[in-house]
């Protein structure tokens, strides 16, 4: 079989090109310490590495989520523990002031201390972490509690003849204390709104009174000192209202303006973890502020029965809050476990990627040396078979 010069030339030239390509490939591997620099280097390896990188990116996001969640939960946990301490302090103040030996002045001092506790509590309830108010639910761009507008349940004078249920309805912007005093007696009936009871309203502690108003539909509409309707009313169930019966209605700081929605973060592909306690859960559902205000006004009025009742509610508060504190601590522990697990998975994935992409230095240097030798031999063979000028030209 006759081999033409052209065939020999092409064979030698292909050999040179192949060795030159391998030479550049191994040289690039040595330079950047990567075994795969293009898909053709290892298509299967590239596919596996891409999958690992996708997992690594997801793990990074989950770790970031957990770090954010930890920050919010730690702030929440700190606030919860502070609130628990406040309840203990309020209870101690109430117990001291409820003794038979406590003077009116001591009760007034205690009432002032409870007001300070209420103010402190509103500050804690409006704790802000980054750009979010912790206890406002999904309305986290606004403080959980305003400094006005909380309408308390009415307080009945201990000397009242009327002893049935009184409820308050409506909303009021601002703060204020209203006294409703009945100046004409009358029966109150659930079913038939016919009575002759009439009342007056004071907004300055009883120094001045409004004009006389007739009780309509068993409802006393509250007007302010200027005679304007406040939007508030007292609703009476059946019973008898006597002349001199008084009811105090207080609108104070601490109106909840958040919602009851929880905020959760993804801590892995299959689960989410709640990172907040809402003001509705912590303060409203437990009656936190209502109990403190009840205690404050009971101390103001020296009403030992109300003080004792408020102490009982503070005891219930401690019991009702404990599950939230426990849940917060458990959530932090769960986040720590998830984070440690993700960090471990991330390390394994990175090791796998490196195992696929990183070169074996000894192996590549050996192949590089062999390729360089083969390239030199191929070039030498080409030079011997063809004129030097032609080889250089090629």
Backbone torsions as a table, in degrees:
resi	resn	phi	psi	omega
1	UNK	NA	129.4	-176.1
2	UNK	-92.5	123.8	178.5
3	UNK	-99.2	120.3	-177.5
4	UNK	-75.6	160.1	178.4
5	UNK	-62.5	-36.3	-178.9
6	UNK	-65.0	-39.0	179.7
7	UNK	-66.1	-43.6	178.9
8	UNK	-62.1	-41.1	-179.2
9	UNK	-62.9	-46.7	-178.9
10	UNK	-63.5	-38.9	179.5
11	UNK	-64.2	-45.6	179.6
12	UNK	-66.8	-39.9	-179.0
13	UNK	-66.7	-40.3	177.3
14	UNK	-62.0	-39.5	178.9
15	UNK	-63.3	-42.3	177.7
16	UNK	-63.1	-45.1	-177.9
17	UNK	-64.0	-41.8	179.2
18	UNK	-62.6	-45.6	179.9
19	UNK	-67.5	-34.2	178.1
20	UNK	-67.0	-40.9	177.6
21	UNK	-62.6	-45.4	178.3
22	UNK	-63.6	-36.7	179.7
23	UNK	-61.0	-47.8	179.5
24	UNK	-65.5	-38.2	-179.4
25	UNK	-62.4	-49.0	-178.0
26	UNK	-70.4	-31.6	177.4
27	UNK	-65.5	-40.7	177.4
28	UNK	-65.3	-39.8	177.5
29	UNK	-60.7	-42.0	179.7
30	UNK	-66.6	-38.4	-176.8
31	UNK	-66.5	-46.2	-175.6
32	UNK	-107.3	2.5	176.5
33	UNK	59.5	29.9	178.3
34	UNK	-118.1	132.7	179.7
35	UNK	-79.1	-32.0	-179.0
36	UNK	-112.8	116.7	178.8
37	UNK	-116.4	-14.1	172.5
38	UNK	-151.2	160.6	-172.5
39	UNK	-56.6	-37.6	-176.8
40	UNK	-66.2	-18.6	178.6
41	UNK	-62.4	-36.8	179.6
42	UNK	-167.4	82.9	-177.0
43	UNK	-55.0	-44.0	-180.0
44	UNK	-65.4	-42.3	179.1
45	UNK	-63.3	-38.6	178.8
46	UNK	-63.1	-42.3	-179.6
47	UNK	-62.7	-43.6	179.2
48	UNK	-66.3	-42.4	-179.5
49	UNK	-63.8	-39.7	178.7
50	UNK	-63.2	-40.2	178.1
51	UNK	-63.8	-43.3	178.0
52	UNK	-62.6	-39.7	-179.4
53	UNK	-66.9	-35.3	175.1
54	UNK	-63.0	-43.0	176.6
55	UNK	-63.3	-41.4	-179.9
56	UNK	-62.0	-41.5	178.6
57	UNK	-63.5	-41.3	178.0
58	UNK	-64.1	-42.0	178.7
59	UNK	-61.6	-38.7	177.7
60	UNK	-60.5	-43.2	-179.9
61	UNK	-65.3	-41.9	-179.7
62	UNK	-65.0	-39.7	178.5
63	UNK	-64.2	-39.7	176.6
64	UNK	-63.8	-43.0	177.0
65	UNK	-58.5	-44.7	-178.1
66	UNK	-65.7	-39.8	178.5
67	UNK	-62.0	-42.6	176.9
68	UNK	-64.1	-46.2	-179.1
69	UNK	-61.2	-40.2	178.7
70	UNK	-60.6	-40.9	-179.0
71	UNK	-62.6	-46.0	179.0
72	UNK	-67.2	-41.5	-178.1
73	UNK	-67.4	-38.2	178.7
74	UNK	-64.3	-40.5	177.4
75	UNK	-65.6	-40.8	178.2
76	UNK	-64.7	-44.6	-179.2
77	UNK	-61.7	-41.3	177.9
78	UNK	-63.0	-43.3	179.5
79	UNK	-64.8	-40.4	179.4
80	UNK	-62.0	-43.6	179.0
81	UNK	-65.4	-36.0	178.1
82	UNK	-65.9	-42.1	178.5
83	UNK	-62.8	-40.3	177.0
84	UNK	-60.0	-42.5	177.8
85	UNK	-62.3	-38.3	179.9
86	UNK	-64.2	-42.1	179.2
87	UNK	-61.7	-41.8	177.9
88	UNK	-61.6	-43.3	-179.2
89	UNK	-65.2	-41.8	179.2
90	UNK	-63.3	-39.6	-179.6
91	UNK	-65.3	-40.6	178.5
92	UNK	-62.6	-41.6	178.1
93	UNK	-62.5	-44.4	-178.8
94	UNK	-64.0	-42.3	-180.0
95	UNK	-62.5	-42.1	179.6
96	UNK	-64.3	-40.6	-176.7
97	UNK	-79.7	-12.2	-176.2
98	UNK	-90.5	-3.4	-179.6
99	UNK	-71.4	156.2	-179.0
100	UNK	-65.1	-24.1	-177.8
101	UNK	-85.9	-8.9	-178.6
102	UNK	-70.0	128.5	-178.8
103	UNK	-82.3	168.7	177.4
104	UNK	-61.0	-37.7	179.6
105	UNK	-65.2	-41.2	179.0
106	UNK	-64.8	-37.6	176.9
107	UNK	-65.4	-38.4	179.3
108	UNK	-66.6	-40.9	175.8
109	UNK	-61.3	-42.0	178.6
110	UNK	-63.2	-39.4	178.1
111	UNK	-62.0	-40.6	177.5
112	UNK	-63.9	-38.2	178.4
113	UNK	-66.0	-39.0	178.0
114	UNK	-65.6	-37.3	176.7
115	UNK	-62.7	-39.6	176.4
116	UNK	-62.7	-39.2	177.9
117	UNK	-64.1	-40.4	178.0
118	UNK	-61.4	-46.2	179.4
119	UNK	-60.7	-42.6	178.5
120	UNK	-63.6	-39.8	-179.4
121	UNK	-64.3	-40.6	177.9
122	UNK	-62.7	-38.8	176.5
123	UNK	-60.8	-42.7	178.4
124	UNK	-67.6	-41.4	179.2
125	UNK	-61.2	-25.0	178.9
126	UNK	-100.5	25.5	176.0
127	UNK	-58.3	135.3	-179.0
128	UNK	-120.4	131.4	175.5
129	UNK	-120.2	120.8	-172.7
130	UNK	56.5	-118.3	-177.5
131	UNK	-107.9	20.1	-174.3
132	UNK	-129.3	132.8	172.6
133	UNK	-80.7	120.3	-168.2
134	UNK	-58.9	-39.3	-170.5
135	UNK	-101.9	13.9	-177.4
136	UNK	-95.4	5.1	-177.3
137	UNK	67.3	-137.3	179.4
138	UNK	-81.9	-3.7	173.6
139	UNK	-91.4	38.6	-171.1
140	UNK	-68.9	-5.1	177.4
141	UNK	-84.1	-6.1	177.0
142	UNK	-123.1	148.6	177.4
143	UNK	-54.7	144.9	-179.8
144	UNK	-63.6	-35.0	-175.7
145	UNK	-126.7	136.2	174.2
146	UNK	-86.8	169.0	-179.3
147	UNK	-94.5	18.4	176.6
148	UNK	-159.1	-178.3	167.8
149	UNK	81.1	3.2	177.8
150	UNK	-86.8	115.9	-177.5
151	UNK	-93.9	117.1	-179.8
152	UNK	-86.2	158.6	174.5
153	UNK	-65.2	143.4	-175.4
154	UNK	-65.9	147.9	175.5
155	UNK	-103.9	128.3	179.0
156	UNK	-95.1	140.3	176.2
157	UNK	-63.2	142.7	179.9
158	UNK	-66.2	-16.6	-179.7
159	UNK	-91.5	1.6	-176.5
160	UNK	-66.0	145.2	170.6
161	UNK	-78.9	-41.3	179.3
162	UNK	-67.1	127.8	-177.7
163	UNK	-134.5	23.2	177.4
164	UNK	-96.3	-166.9	-172.1
165	UNK	-80.3	135.3	173.5
166	UNK	-126.2	129.5	178.9
167	UNK	-124.7	155.3	179.8
168	UNK	-110.1	143.6	178.1
169	UNK	-132.6	155.7	176.2
170	UNK	102.6	175.6	179.3
171	UNK	-128.0	155.2	-178.4
172	UNK	-144.1	130.2	177.0
173	UNK	-89.8	123.2	-178.3
174	UNK	111.3	-164.1	177.3
175	UNK	-129.7	160.4	178.2
176	UNK	171.3	157.6	176.9
177	UNK	-116.1	128.0	-179.2
178	UNK	-121.1	139.3	174.2
179	UNK	-117.7	127.5	175.2
180	UNK	-105.7	118.5	-179.4
181	UNK	-120.5	129.2	-179.7
182	UNK	-86.5	129.4	-177.0
183	UNK	-110.1	-9.8	171.8
184	UNK	-138.0	135.5	-175.6
185	UNK	-81.2	165.8	177.7
186	UNK	177.1	157.3	176.8
187	UNK	-81.1	149.6	174.6
188	UNK	-119.1	130.7	-177.7
189	UNK	-126.1	132.6	-180.0
190	UNK	-59.8	-40.6	-170.2
191	UNK	-93.3	-33.4	-176.9
192	UNK	-119.0	115.6	-176.6
193	UNK	-84.1	62.0	177.1
194	UNK	-123.7	117.1	178.1
195	UNK	-160.2	167.5	-178.1
196	UNK	-115.0	8.6	-177.8
197	UNK	-66.3	139.8	177.5
198	UNK	-132.9	153.3	-173.3
199	UNK	-143.4	166.4	173.1
200	UNK	-129.2	159.1	-177.8
201	UNK	-123.6	137.6	174.7
202	UNK	-123.8	140.3	177.6
203	UNK	-116.2	7.7	-178.9
204	UNK	-125.9	34.2	176.1
205	UNK	77.8	15.5	177.8
206	UNK	98.9	5.0	178.8
207	UNK	-73.1	-40.0	177.2
208	UNK	-130.8	154.6	-176.2
209	UNK	-131.1	154.1	178.5
210	UNK	-75.3	178.5	171.9
211	UNK	-66.5	163.2	179.8
212	UNK	-74.0	133.9	-176.7
213	UNK	-124.0	139.1	179.0
214	UNK	-84.0	135.9	177.1
215	UNK	-67.8	119.1	-177.2
216	UNK	-114.6	133.3	-179.9
217	UNK	52.6	37.9	180.0
218	UNK	60.4	22.9	-175.6
219	UNK	-126.9	132.1	174.8
220	UNK	-102.9	109.2	177.6
221	UNK	-79.1	133.6	-175.2
222	UNK	-92.6	127.5	175.0
223	UNK	-111.6	157.9	179.8
224	UNK	-90.0	-175.6	-175.7
225	UNK	-64.0	-19.5	178.6
226	UNK	-95.1	4.3	179.0
227	UNK	85.2	8.3	-179.3
228	UNK	-89.0	146.4	178.2
229	UNK	-68.5	128.8	-178.3
230	UNK	-85.6	-15.1	-173.6
231	UNK	90.6	-0.5	179.6
232	UNK	-104.2	152.4	176.6
233	UNK	-151.4	154.5	172.5
234	UNK	-107.8	129.0	179.2
235	UNK	-108.6	129.8	-176.3
236	UNK	-109.5	138.7	171.8
237	UNK	-85.1	-174.4	-176.0
238	UNK	-63.3	148.6	-179.9
239	UNK	155.1	-166.2	-179.1
240	UNK	-126.0	127.1	177.2
241	UNK	-98.8	121.9	-177.2
242	UNK	-101.0	152.8	174.1
243	UNK	-57.2	130.5	179.7
244	UNK	98.8	-13.5	175.5
245	UNK	-61.0	131.7	-177.3
246	UNK	-127.2	145.7	177.2
247	UNK	-135.7	130.3	-179.5
248	UNK	-104.1	131.1	179.4
249	UNK	-120.5	123.6	-176.7
250	UNK	-116.2	132.8	172.3
251	UNK	-114.3	118.6	-167.8
252	UNK	-127.8	-178.2	175.1
253	UNK	-72.5	152.8	174.3
254	UNK	105.7	40.2	176.4
255	UNK	-88.9	125.1	-176.4
256	UNK	-73.6	128.9	179.8
257	UNK	-126.0	15.3	173.3
258	UNK	-91.8	-161.6	175.2
259	UNK	-129.3	-173.2	-176.6
260	UNK	-108.1	24.5	-177.5
261	UNK	-89.6	138.9	177.3
262	UNK	-91.6	153.3	179.5
263	UNK	-114.3	126.9	-176.2
264	UNK	-123.7	150.7	177.3
265	UNK	-116.5	145.7	172.0
266	UNK	-75.0	122.9	176.5
267	UNK	-106.0	-5.8	167.7
268	UNK	-166.5	-170.7	-174.8
269	UNK	-68.5	-21.4	-169.0
270	UNK	-119.6	-2.2	-176.7
271	UNK	-144.8	157.4	176.9
272	UNK	-127.0	154.6	-178.5
273	UNK	-128.4	131.2	-179.4
274	UNK	-74.7	133.5	-174.1
275	UNK	-114.8	7.7	-176.9
276	UNK	-141.0	158.9	166.9
277	UNK	-118.0	129.5	-177.4
278	UNK	-82.8	157.6	174.3
279	UNK	-61.6	-30.2	177.5
280	UNK	-61.9	-44.1	-179.1
281	UNK	-70.8	-47.2	-170.7
282	UNK	-78.5	-42.7	-171.3
283	UNK	-107.7	-39.6	-174.2
284	UNK	-81.5	-52.1	-177.5
285	UNK	-64.8	-28.4	179.0
286	UNK	-87.3	-9.8	-177.7
287	UNK	71.7	29.5	-174.3
288	UNK	-57.4	-60.9	-175.6
289	UNK	-68.4	-37.4	178.8
290	UNK	-61.1	-39.3	179.4
291	UNK	-66.4	-42.4	179.7
292	UNK	-66.9	-41.2	178.2
293	UNK	-66.9	-37.8	176.2
294	UNK	-59.3	-44.0	179.0
295	UNK	-64.1	-41.9	-178.2
296	UNK	-61.4	-48.0	-178.0
297	UNK	-73.6	-30.0	175.4
298	UNK	-65.0	-39.4	176.7
299	UNK	-68.2	-39.4	177.3
300	UNK	-57.4	-41.4	-175.1
301	UNK	-93.6	-1.2	-179.4
302	UNK	63.8	31.2	-176.8
303	UNK	-91.8	98.3	-175.5
304	UNK	-65.3	-30.2	178.8
305	UNK	-65.6	-44.8	178.6
306	UNK	-67.3	-36.8	177.9
307	UNK	-61.8	-45.5	179.5
308	UNK	-62.4	-40.5	178.8
309	UNK	-64.7	-39.2	179.3
310	UNK	-65.7	-36.9	177.6
311	UNK	-62.1	-41.8	177.0
312	UNK	-60.6	-38.4	179.1
313	UNK	-70.2	-34.0	176.1
314	UNK	-65.9	-36.7	175.9
315	UNK	-62.6	-42.6	178.7
316	UNK	-65.4	-35.7	177.8
317	UNK	-57.5	-46.1	-179.3
318	UNK	-59.4	-41.7	179.6
319	UNK	-67.9	-40.4	-177.0
320	UNK	-72.3	-28.1	-178.6
321	UNK	-83.0	-25.7	-174.9
322	UNK	-57.3	-42.0	178.0
323	UNK	-60.3	-33.7	179.2
324	UNK	-68.9	-40.7	178.1
325	UNK	-64.0	-43.6	179.4
326	UNK	-63.0	-44.5	-179.7
327	UNK	-62.5	-37.9	178.4
328	UNK	-63.6	-44.6	178.9
329	UNK	-64.6	-40.7	178.8
330	UNK	-65.5	-37.9	178.6
331	UNK	-63.9	-39.6	177.3
332	UNK	-63.9	-42.1	177.8
333	UNK	-63.2	-41.0	179.6
334	UNK	-63.9	-40.1	178.1
335	UNK	-63.8	-40.8	180.0
336	UNK	-62.7	-42.4	178.4
337	UNK	-63.4	-44.8	179.6
338	UNK	-62.2	-41.7	-178.9
339	UNK	-64.9	-45.1	179.1
340	UNK	-61.8	-40.0	179.4
341	UNK	-64.7	-43.1	179.9
342	UNK	-66.5	-39.5	178.1
343	UNK	-61.9	-41.5	178.6
344	UNK	-64.7	-43.7	177.8
345	UNK	-63.2	-39.5	179.1
346	UNK	-61.8	-42.4	178.8
347	UNK	-62.7	-42.2	179.3
348	UNK	-63.9	-41.8	179.9
349	UNK	-64.8	-44.1	179.4
350	UNK	-62.9	-38.0	176.7
351	UNK	-63.6	-40.2	179.1
352	UNK	-64.9	-42.3	178.5
353	UNK	-62.9	-44.1	178.7
354	UNK	-63.5	-37.6	178.9
355	UNK	-62.7	-31.8	179.3
356	UNK	-82.7	-42.8	-170.3
357	UNK	-94.3	-32.0	-174.2
358	UNK	-77.4	142.2	-177.8
359	UNK	-77.1	154.2	166.4
360	UNK	-89.3	105.3	-170.3
361	UNK	-55.5	-45.8	-178.0
362	UNK	-63.2	-45.3	-178.5
363	UNK	-63.3	-45.8	-177.1
364	UNK	-68.4	-40.9	178.2
365	UNK	-62.7	-37.6	178.1
366	UNK	-65.1	-46.4	179.4
367	UNK	-65.4	-36.2	178.6
368	UNK	-63.1	-44.3	179.8
369	UNK	-63.5	-42.1	179.2
370	UNK	-65.7	-41.8	179.2
371	UNK	-65.9	-42.0	178.5
372	UNK	-60.3	-41.3	178.8
373	UNK	-65.6	-43.3	179.5
374	UNK	-64.8	-38.2	179.1
375	UNK	-63.8	-45.1	179.1
376	UNK	-61.4	-40.7	179.9
377	UNK	-65.7	-41.6	-179.6
378	UNK	-64.7	-41.9	178.6
379	UNK	-64.8	-41.3	179.5
380	UNK	-63.0	-42.1	179.9
381	UNK	-64.3	-40.6	179.4
382	UNK	-64.5	-38.0	-178.8
383	UNK	-67.7	-36.5	-179.2
384	UNK	-73.0	-34.2	-176.5
385	UNK	-77.9	-27.2	-175.5
386	UNK	-130.8	155.5	179.8
387	UNK	-55.3	146.8	-178.9
388	UNK	-59.1	-40.4	-177.7
389	UNK	-63.5	-36.8	178.8
390	UNK	-70.0	-38.6	178.9
391	UNK	-64.1	-44.2	179.2
392	UNK	-64.9	-35.0	178.9
393	UNK	-64.8	-42.0	179.7
394	UNK	-68.2	NA	NA
